[in-house]
Amino acid sequence: MNSKYWSLAVIAVWYFVLRTPLLSSHLFDEEGIFADVVVNQPARPDYCLVGHIRGETLRMKIEHPAPMYELMKLAGQLAAPLTHPPSPERRITIVLRVLFSMFQLMFWLLLGCELVARAAGRTLRPITQAMLATLMMMPIAIFSSVELQTDGSAGVFMNGLCMLAIGAMDRDATLSRARRLLLVGGAALLGGGKQEWSLVFVASLLAWGGYLLLLRRLGEEVKAELMTLGLLALGLGAGNLASYLFDPVNYLGGLDVLRRISRNDVVSSGTLPTWRRLWLQRIEWIAPLFVMLAAVAVLLLRQFRSRRYLILIALHGSGLLAGFLMSTWSGVLRYFAPAFVSLAAALVILSDVPAPRWSGRVLAAALAVMWLHGGYQLYKMRPAHPALQMPPQAACIPHWTTSALWNHPEINFINDEIGVVDASKVAADRGARLCR
């Protein structure tokens, strides 16, 4: 086998070596909802597990576009023999974490394939190999990949594959039929995800369009790039339309969630951390993104006219980063995973293209900072989550976490992510009472 393809096997091994300590971690918080989606395959639009009452499984709309959950269900069908009885619950949890981590692994493997295609008979630069290995060990990459959540799984897959389709144009800008289908399909895939990803991509396309018009005024030929912009816009629109037609309830629900996220007074409502606490919560996870963004900006600044497609990738990655930085919705790391893989695609590709000599110093500095940060975070890696307690036996319905009870239909409970008022109404509608 060609030695370059052996490197893809090394990527897969390195990927799982880094994540092995976390694969045995018990489910926590909302993860039970996504475990239920994968294993029990609920029909749209009711993907969100509400609870179990007297043997009845209750679900409701999840208020995010359905294609992400259909991707999870597809993965669950492939692993069904390992996630159903008589498999013990402990094994099911490990299988689920491996399954969710495969979404991000596919991104890294495809990025490796892009590097192999670029190499075309030469050896990959050592700094490129080091950059790829380093980005895979960043705490945001490790922890978001093994979580049972949308952003680190479907989000990484949808945004990452679209960016790689664009990155392939940097290698060869020929718009063949296959390349056009790849661009439209990649953008459509992104359009099937959360609406905030589509909004950022629209803004990136508009900014990129302005950049291309500037180049044309400077006498540059930009016909292929403008056609690419049109194909990406077509794919993005088609993806959003298909998502709406497939499940209008959750598509419109996703827009409502986006509206709530964008509210300016969220941070002062008393239900979420202050700005200072948000920054302290975020910075240890997203610090590498600032290093990546700075390195990409410096490398592209001196290649303003030549790395046109990489500029679009950088715009999308920085837009995702800026959007969630300005949001007070939450400080958890998973929201930044799509921005991370977008910037990673740009940085890794830039590290292996012919560039000025000074670029080596920029890449080496970025590597050093990320190794120090990543090594420190991995050194203090949190232990696996302990097993969650089962609710006490009572005549009332416990307000409990889905992560403990998603696979126990014989135990009554209502999802504790649902507010007390709404949970009490759910119980009352079925002639029961919520535990206080």
Stockholm file with secondary structure:
# STOCKHOLM 1.0

chainA/1-436         MNSKYWSLAVIAVWYFVLRTPLLSSHLFDEEGIFADVVVNQPARPDYCLVGHIRGETLRMKIEHPAPMYELMKLAGQLAAPLTHPPSPERRITIVLRVLFSMFQLMFWLLLGCELVARAAGRTLRPITQAMLATLMMMPIAIFSSVELQTDGSAGVFMNGLCMLAIGAMDRDATLSRARRLLLVGGAALLGGGKQEWSLVFVASLLAWGGYLLLLRRLGEEVKAELMTLGLLALGLGAGNLASYLFDPVNYLGGLDVLRRISRNDVVSSGTLPTWRRLWLQRIEWIAPLFVMLAAVAVLLLRQFRSRRYLILIALHGSGLLAGFLMSTWSGVLRYFAPAFVSLAAALVILSDVPAPRWSGRVLAAALAVMWLHGGYQLYKMRPAHPALQMPPQAACIPHWTTSALWNHPEINFINDEIGVVDASKVAADRGARLCR
#=GR chainA/1-436 SS CCHHHHHHHHHHHHHHHHHHHHHTCCCCTTHHHHHHHHHHCCCTTCCEEEEEETTEEEEECCSSCTHHHHHHHHHHHHTHHHHSTTSCHHHHHHHHHHHHHHHHHHHHHHHHHHHHHHHTTSCCCHHHHHHHHHHHTSHHHHHHHHSSSSIIIIIHHHHHHHHHHHHHHHHCCCCCHHHHHHHHHHHHHHHTSCHHHHHHHHHHHHHHHHHHHHHHHTTCCCHHHHHHHHHHHHHHHHHHHHHHHHCHHHHHHHHHHHHHHTCTTGGGSSSSCCHHHHHHHHHHHHHHHHHHHHHHHHHHHTTTTTCHHHHHHHHHHHHHHHHHHHCCSCCCGGGGHHHHHHHHHHHHHHHHSCCCTTHHHHHHHHHHHHHHHHHHHHHTCCCCCCCCCCCCCCSSBCEECHHHHTTCTTSCEEETTSCHHHHHHHHHHTTCCBCC
#=GC SS_cons         CCHHHHHHHHHHHHHHHHHHHHHTCCCCTTHHHHHHHHHHCCCTTCCEEEEEETTEEEEECCSSCTHHHHHHHHHHHHTHHHHSTTSCHHHHHHHHHHHHHHHHHHHHHHHHHHHHHHHTTSCCCHHHHHHHHHHHTSHHHHHHHHSSSSIIIIIHHHHHHHHHHHHHHHHCCCCCHHHHHHHHHHHHHHHTSCHHHHHHHHHHHHHHHHHHHHHHHTTCCCHHHHHHHHHHHHHHHHHHHHHHHHCHHHHHHHHHHHHHHTCTTGGGSSSSCCHHHHHHHHHHHHHHHHHHHHHHHHHHHTTTTTCHHHHHHHHHHHHHHHHHHHCCSCCCGGGGHHHHHHHHHHHHHHHHSCCCTTHHHHHHHHHHHHHHHHHHHHHTCCCCCCCCCCCCCCSSBCEECHHHHTTCTTSCEEETTSCHHHHHHHHHHTTCCBCC
//
